[in-house]
């Protein structure tokens, strides 16, 4: 997934690694994409070795030198391949470690199980509220992308379903 994100960001403009990592962290892409922000520099190095990105220029800030990367023609082709592959997949996986554990919850003490589910419910409600705030902020920004807003709406709906699932599980316990 880091390949898709990095190539996509470099299609917008050439950037250095720290800028890429900052955008990922500030936009919270790593919250909803299968991406670890700590793997960005490894991915940049790998993409460079594969010829998908290349150093564009160096920027000096004090004693530090930052390499600014740009996407290559091969990188653009790979980005399009990754976009097509990922758009052809299911929007969300039905595989869930939570659902597997829920099916075996009877092996836990009832009070322990309910306590865990209630904490999980609080956490998911908090996460949903954060996503609602992000969607509102994104929709207020000039030139907001309707497809990006759709991703927020979809994620919020999934979180609402998760909330209902947790509430029902607590009720059934």
C-alpha positions in Angstrom: 0.0 0.0 0.0 2.9 2.4 0.7 3.9 2.1 -3.0 0.4 3.3 -4.1 0.5 6.2 -1.6 4.1 7.4 -2.3 3.7 7.2 -6.1 0.3 9.0 -5.8 1.9 11.8 -3.8 4.8 12.1 -6.1 2.4 12.4 -9.1 1.1 15.6 -7.4 4.6 17.1 -7.1 8.2 16.2 -6.3 8.8 15.8 -2.5 11.4 14.7 0.0 10.8 11.7 2.4 10.0 13.8 5.4 7.3 15.7 3.5 5.8 12.5 2.3 5.7 11.1 5.8 4.3 14.3 7.2 1.4 14.3 4.7 0.6 10.7 5.5 0.6 11.4 9.3 -1.3 14.7 9.0 -3.9 13.3 6.7 -4.2 10.2 8.8 -3.9 8.0 5.7 -2.2 5.4 7.9 -5.5 5.2 10.0 -7.5 3.8 7.1 -5.0 2.3 4.7 -2.9 -0.7 5.3 0.2 1.4 5.7 2.8 1.9 8.4 4.2 5.4 8.4 7.5 4.0 9.8 8.0 2.1 6.5 8.0 5.1 4.3 11.8 5.5 4.0 12.2 1.8 3.3 9.6 2.1 0.6 11.2 5.2 -0.9 14.5 3.3 -1.1 12.8 0.3 -2.7 11.0 2.4 -5.2 14.2 4.2 -6.1 16.1 0.9 -6.6 13.2 -0.3 -8.9 13.5 2.9 -11.0 9.9 4.0 -10.1 11.1 7.2 -8.5 14.4 9.1 -8.9 16.2 11.9 -7.1 15.2 15.2 -8.5 17.3 17.6 -6.6 18.9 18.1 -3.2 17.7 20.7 -0.7 20.0 22.0 2.0 18.6 22.9 5.4 21.4 23.8 7.8 23.7 20.8 7.8 21.1 18.4 6.5 20.7 17.5 2.9 17.2 16.4 1.8 16.8 14.5 -1.4 13.7 15.5 -3.3 12.2 12.6 -5.4 10.1 12.7 -8.5 8.1 9.9 -10.1 9.5 8.3 -13.3 7.6 7.2 -16.4 7.8 3.6 -15.1 6.6 4.8 -11.7 3.6 6.4 -13.3 2.8 3.2 -15.2 3.1 1.2 -11.9 0.9 3.7 -10.1 -1.8 3.2 -12.8 -1.5 -0.6 -12.4 -1.8 -0.4 -8.6 -4.9 1.9 -8.9 -6.6 -0.5 -11.3 -5.7 -3.5 -9.1 -7.0 -1.9 -5.9 -10.1 -0.4 -7.5 -11.0 -3.9 -8.7 -10.9 -5.3 -5.2 -13.7 -5.3 -2.6 -14.0 -2.0 -0.7 -13.7 -3.8 2.7 -12.5 -7.2 3.8 -15.0 -9.6 5.4 -12.1 -11.2 7.3 -12.1 -10.0 10.8 -10.1 -11.1 13.8 -12.7 -9.4 16.0 -15.5 -11.5 14.5 -13.5 -14.7 15.0 -12.9 -13.8 18.7 -16.5 -12.8 19.1 -17.6 -16.3 17.9 -15.4 -17.7 20.7 -16.3 -15.2 23.4 -18.0 -17.8 25.6 -14.6 -19.0 26.6 -14.1 -15.8 28.6 -15.6 -14.9 31.9 -18.9 -12.9 31.2 -17.8 -9.8 33.2 -14.4 -9.8 31.4 -16.0 -10.1 28.0 -18.5 -7.4 28.7 -15.8 -5.1 30.0 -13.7 -5.6 26.9 -16.7 -5.0 24.6 -17.7 -1.8 26.4 -14.2 -0.4 26.2 -14.1 -1.3 22.5 -17.4 0.4 22.0 -16.1 3.6 23.6 -13.0 3.4 21.4 -15.0 2.9 18.2 -17.4 5.8 19.1 -14.4 8.1 19.6 -12.9 7.0 16.3 -16.2 7.5 14.5 -16.5 11.0 16.0 -12.9 11.8 14.8 -13.8 10.6 11.3 -17.0 12.8 11.3 -14.8 15.8 12.2 -12.3 15.0 9.5 -15.1 14.7 6.9 -16.6 18.0 8.0 -13.1 19.7 7.8 -12.5 18.1 4.3 -15.9 19.2 3.0 -15.3 22.7 4.2 -12.0 23.0 2.3 -12.0 24.8 -1.0 -12.2 22.3 -4.0 -12.9 19.3 -1.8 -12.9 16.0 -3.8 -16.3 14.3 -3.8 -14.8 10.9 -4.1 -12.5 11.6 -1.1 -15.6 12.7 0.8 -17.3 9.4 -0.2 -14.4 7.5 1.4 -15.1 9.4 4.7 -18.8 8.6 4.4 -18.2 4.9 3.8 -15.8 4.7 6.7 -18.2 6.4 9.0 -21.0 4.0 8.0 -18.7 1.0 8.7 -17.9 2.5 12.1 -21.7 2.9 12.7 -22.2 -0.7 11.9 -19.3 -1.7 14.2 -21.0 0.4 17.0 -24.3 -1.5 16.4 -22.5 -4.8 16.4 -20.7 -4.0 19.7 -24.0 -2.8 21.3 -25.8 -5.9 20.2 -23.0 -8.2 21.4 -23.1 -6.5 24.8 -26.9 -6.9 24.9 -26.6 -10.6 24.0 -24.0 -11.2 26.7 
